[in-house]
Amino acid sequence: MKITKQIIIAVLVLVIASIIYAPAVYPQAIDQQFQLAQSYEQGGDYANALRLYLEIYASNKSEKYFEPIARIYKQQNRYEELKPIVEERMKSSVNASILILAGEVYWKLGQPNEANVCWDRCRKDFGKDPRVYIELATTLNVLRQFDKSANVLLEAKQKFNDHPNVVDALLRTYIYLGNYTDGFRELLYQYALTKNLQQAEGRLLGLMTSEDAVKYIDNAFAREITKNNDVQLLILYAWFLRSIKNYDKALDIYAQIDAANNAKGNEIYVFAEQSRLDGDYDIAMKAYRRVMDMGKSSPYANASVYNYTKTMEERFFNKSALSKEEANEIINSYKKIVSNFPKTDYSEQAKLRIAYIEDSIMQNKQNAMDMLNSVIATNFSPLYVIQAMNELTDIYIEKGQLNEANTNISSILQKYGNQQKANPQFQYELSKCKYDQAETQYYYGNTDSALALYYSLAETLEDDIANDALSRITFIEQNKDLVKPLNLFIKAEYLEKQGKYDEALSNYYDVVKFSTGEALGEKALVSAAVIEVSKKNYAKANKLLSDYITDNAYPLYGDNALYLLGDIAIVENKKDDAINYYADILVKYPRSILISDTRRKIREIRQE
């Protein structure tokens, strides 16, 4: 009997202890189980995640543990299994979200009447909060019941006095419906309310789904502006006109904005700049011209004169190869800037552009040098001076005058070598000068001196110049034991730079002969092929490259060879062959630096 009483007392103690201590331990265990379920779900193991969520929910009916169950069942379209859980929850914990979800479940299971009852009850019992209507409309949109969603939001719009969040939800629903007439009306209301240009642009883009929509919106904007000449509305209209490429009308609207803001040409100038950057050169030039016509009343007139000519130059370059007639037109326009705005940023920049065109297009190096020397003599800014001196160095190198190039480099370093200017462009020009110094030693054949200079640049810089220096270092180090072929290759490179292509070819072919089986020989062969292509010796280049691909199991410069073969095939109108050559690059050389250009060329051929 005593034993039985002791057992009963012990059991009671354990029960009491479990009651006292369990609440402190149990939630912790649930949290751990919940975290494990979340990790399963995030890893895509929905079966184990759902099993754990259901176990947790069986012991704790909180919203937190119900939501993931509903989420997974919905993702897996298992509405039949979700239904009893939702119905049970509605008996004990009714809120707007559970009623909206219940309606969704009934709708998915083909029970529209029951769904509508839930959604009507949701609005009746919990409709004092606009968020309830938005949540319901969002669910209806997911169910592709856009008309129902619009009706719900129209009810909310009236009930909550055009609440901005309701208006935005209604606008998005009209976008889903493709209802651009009502959608544009809501857009104007929302924009007037919020003045959020970025949001308005996004919503407007969503409404522009067809030619009819664009035409309607254009006419609606025009009507609205006659009634309300609001600057913010003009700004949105101007964006719309640019997006549909009605640039002339957009320019007129920007002129209105400029006048309304008393911006003195700034709005038109910004439009011109953006158009130029986008490659819309004709409208950019028209806009610059408008600012130029404003004369002294606009502080942007002088900049527009320079940028007008610069845009003309860019338009010609992007249209095709610049003819000498077109180049002369641009040069004369720049010369007017030099004459009308002496000793200004515009005049010095114009001189530099003239020098570039004289050198690269007109092939008149003396005229280019005269213009560069004018920049140096004017001495308006150290940046322009060092740019001009660097350009002179390049011309000396191209003319084969390495001694003159070195003298010019020494002058730059003596004048600016120790200057630490904050202007990154100036520092770039100074680094370029030091790179040119290394290049002259390279072309002299003094590879040891060149290497020391290249290493200095590669160790201290993090830009394109450093990358070029690293390329030179790698090339010299890899081939320094091939003394004669290396010197021949450097000589060939320099002859090619001077435009002496026949002599360069002879030297490249000698390198191939003296370095059979070496990477240097392969590089020389491809370099020779490039010159043959430039001379339009397509048959010779084709054989050279085809033999190279065939004779080498793993050609080091195979991507370059295939790319050239593809280009030759295009010239010869063999587009299928070109695609095959380019496709081989994608397959065999996936890390080639030519990949992006190769893909672009394949796209262009297929589009034709």
Secondary structure, DSSP 8 states (H G I E B T S, - for coil): -HHHHHHHHHHHHHHHHHHHHHHHHHHHHHHHHHHHHHHHHHTT-HHHHHHHHHHHHHH---HHHHHHHHHHHHHTT-HHHHHHHHHHHHHH---HHHHHHHHHHHHHTT-HHHHHHHHHHHHHHHTTSHHHHHHHHHHHHHTT-HHHHHHHHHHHHHHTTS-HHHHHHHHHHHHHHT-HHHHHHHHHHHHHHH--HHHHHHHHHHH--SHHHHHHHHHHHHHHHHH---HHHHHHHHHHHHHTT-HHHHHHHHHHHHHHHT-TTHHHHHHHHHHHHTT-HHHHHHHHHHHHHTGGG-TTHHHHHHHHHHHHHHHHHHHSS--HHHHHHHHHHHHHHHHHSTTSHHHHHHHHHHHHHHHHTS--HHHHHHHHHHHHHH---HHHHHHHHHHHHHHHHHTT-HHHHHHHHHHHHHHHTT---S-HHHHHHHHHHHHHHHHHHHHHT-HHHHHHHHHHHHHH--SHHHHHHHHHHHHHHHHTT-HHHHHHHHHHHHHHHTT-HHHHHHHHHHHHHHTTTSHHHHHHHHHHHHHHHHTT-HHHHHHHHHHHHHH-SS-TTHHHHHHHHHHHHHHTT-HHHHHHHHHHHHHH-TT-TTHHHHHHHHHHHHH-
